[in-house]
Amino acid sequence: MRCLLVAFSLIASVTGAYSQEFELPTLRGSQSFLPAPGPACCSTWGGFYFGGQIGAGVASNDFRTTTQDLVAHELRQLTLEQEQQVSTWQVLGKADTRGASGGFFIGYNSPWESLILGAELNYSRTSFSSVAPMTPLSINTSAGGNNYNVNLSGGASMRITDTLTLRGRAGWDAGNFLPYAMIGVAAGRADVTRSATVTGQQNPTPPPDPNSCDPVASPPCIPFTFSESAVKNGAFIWGWSIGGGVDVMVMPHVFLRAEYEFIGFAPIWHISSVVQTGRVGVGFKFP
């Protein structure tokens, strides 16, 4: 028995020494082996934004065919129109006009790493007003066995008062800079007028007095006059837009903008319009 006690004492002393020399670390609830999280990554340009803008531009209007259906209606029952197609004669031309604009924009950006995709609604109050240049025509012709002196004149004007574009945008996140391209649909309002007048003589008296009619001549000399006009105020026009620009963040959530936009409108009364505008603006991006 005494020998067993001595043996146990020796084993206990050796084990105690071994455990003190090779003590294993203990887990503590206050310690963590997970790495500390880094700062969250986010885009400067993501989210909703809105702002105001001013601009200047030029509107190009093509009036060359706007009198065509008016003249065709005026002469619809005459052989003169059927054979000579007076309605296709052009007396009006093209006109460019410059004007200023002011408005607002509102949109949303969605970041895809460095690619920024978004949609934007852009409105401008404009003042592009132009009058068609006119060159009257006076032509001697024949139709249905009769001779004619035909005088054709006309007029037209167009004033674009509002433009609205819904555009998709694609940009590149370059820190405080966001260069972008855009494409979309466009709408606008315009005040439009036009008129056409056809005068002349059927079987006019031969020279030397071509401007007089002799009622006893055979065949008889018949003067004629036809005129029509039309007006639309606040007419809606539709088209498409394309352009590009750059936004620059100058303060937290505040950015400046410079852009160019091209709008092509579908013809109204055969008047086609193109509007080119340069703008600058300031915007606020929600946090």
JOPE-V186324 format. One record per backbone hydrogen bond with DSSP energy under -1.0 kcal/mol. CO is the residue of the C=O (numbers start at 1). NH is the residue of the N-H. E is the energy in kcal/mol with one decimal. If there is no record, write none. Layout:
CO & NH & E
CO & NH & E
This chain:
1 & 5 & -2.0
2 & 6 & -1.8
3 & 7 & -1.9
4 & 8 & -2.8
5 & 9 & -2.1
6 & 10 & -1.9
7 & 11 & -2.3
8 & 12 & -2.5
9 & 13 & -2.0
10 & 14 & -2.2
11 & 15 & -2.6
12 & 16 & -2.3
13 & 17 & -1.9
14 & 18 & -2.2
15 & 19 & -2.5
16 & 20 & -1.8
17 & 21 & -1.8
18 & 22 & -2.3
28 & 31 & -1.5
47 & 109 & -2.2
48 & 286 & -2.3
49 & 107 & -2.3
50 & 284 & -3.2
51 & 105 & -2.2
52 & 282 & -1.9
53 & 103 & -2.3
54 & 280 & -2.4
55 & 101 & -2.2
56 & 278 & -2.5
57 & 99 & -1.9
58 & 276 & -2.6
59 & 97 & -2.2
60 & 274 & -1.9
61 & 95 & -2.5
62 & 272 & -1.2
63 & 66 & -1.5
65 & 68 & -1.2
67 & 71 & -2.4
68 & 72 & -2.2
69 & 73 & -1.7
70 & 74 & -2.1
71 & 75 & -2.3
75 & 78 & -1.9
78 & 82 & -1.5
79 & 83 & -2.7
80 & 84 & -2.1
81 & 85 & -1.5
85 & 88 & -1.7
86 & 89 & -1.8
91 & 135 & -3.3
93 & 63 & -1.6
95 & 61 & -3.0
97 & 59 & -3.0
99 & 57 & -2.4
101 & 55 & -2.4
102 & 125 & -3.0
103 & 53 & -2.1
104 & 123 & -2.6
105 & 51 & -2.2
106 & 121 & -2.9
107 & 49 & -2.1
108 & 119 & -1.7
109 & 47 & -2.7
110 & 117 & -2.5
112 & 115 & -2.1
114 & 173 & -3.3
115 & 112 & -3.6
116 & 171 & -3.1
117 & 110 & -3.9
118 & 169 & -2.9
119 & 108 & -2.2
120 & 167 & -2.6
121 & 106 & -2.0
122 & 165 & -2.6
123 & 104 & -1.3
124 & 163 & -2.2
125 & 102 & -1.5
128 & 160 & -2.6
130 & 158 & -2.3
133 & 93 & -1.6
137 & 152 & -2.8
139 & 150 & -2.9
141 & 148 & -3.0
143 & 146 & -1.9
146 & 143 & -2.3
147 & 203 & -4.2
148 & 141 & -2.1
149 & 201 & -1.7
150 & 139 & -2.8
151 & 199 & -2.5
152 & 137 & -2.5
153 & 197 & -2.7
155 & 195 & -2.4
156 & 132 & -2.8
157 & 193 & -2.0
158 & 130 & -2.4
159 & 191 & -2.5
160 & 128 & -1.8
161 & 126 & -2.0
162 & 189 & -1.5
163 & 124 & -2.4
164 & 187 & -2.7
165 & 122 & -2.7
166 & 185 & -1.9
167 & 120 & -2.4
168 & 183 & -1.8
169 & 118 & -2.2
170 & 181 & -2.3
171 & 116 & -2.6
176 & 249 & -2.9
177 & 174 & -2.6
178 & 247 & -1.8
179 & 172 & -1.9
180 & 245 & -2.2
181 & 170 & -2.2
182 & 243 & -1.9
183 & 168 & -3.1
184 & 241 & -2.4
185 & 166 & -2.2
186 & 239 & -2.3
187 & 164 & -2.9
188 & 237 & -2.5
189 & 161 & -2.3
189 & 162 & -1.2
190 & 235 & -2.4
191 & 159 & -2.3
192 & 232 & -3.0
193 & 157 & -2.0
194 & 230 & -2.5
195 & 155 & -2.0
196 & 228 & -2.3
197 & 153 & -2.2
198 & 226 & -3.0
199 & 151 & -3.5
200 & 224 & -2.4
201 & 149 & -2.1
202 & 222 & -2.1
206 & 209 & -1.1
209 & 212 & -1.2
212 & 205 & -1.2
214 & 217 & -1.8
222 & 202 & -3.2
224 & 200 & -1.7
226 & 198 & -3.0
228 & 196 & -2.5
230 & 194 & -1.9
232 & 192 & -3.3
235 & 190 & -2.1
237 & 188 & -2.1
238 & 266 & -3.5
239 & 186 & -2.1
240 & 264 & -2.3
241 & 184 & -2.2
242 & 262 & -3.1
243 & 182 & -2.3
244 & 260 & -2.8
245 & 180 & -2.5
246 & 258 & -1.7
247 & 178 & -2.7
248 & 256 & -2.7
251 & 254 & -2.1
253 & 285 & -2.8
254 & 250 & -1.8
254 & 251 & -1.8
255 & 283 & -3.1
256 & 248 & -2.8
257 & 281 & -2.0
258 & 246 & -2.3
259 & 279 & -2.6
260 & 244 & -1.9
261 & 277 & -2.5
262 & 242 & -2.0
263 & 275 & -2.7
264 & 240 & -1.8
268 & 271 & -1.6
271 & 268 & -2.0
272 & 62 & -2.5
273 & 265 & -2.6
274 & 60 & -2.9
275 & 263 & -2.9
276 & 58 & -2.2
277 & 261 & -2.6
278 & 56 & -2.0
279 & 259 & -2.1
280 & 54 & -2.4
281 & 257 & -2.5
282 & 52 & -2.0
283 & 255 & -2.2
284 & 50 & -1.9
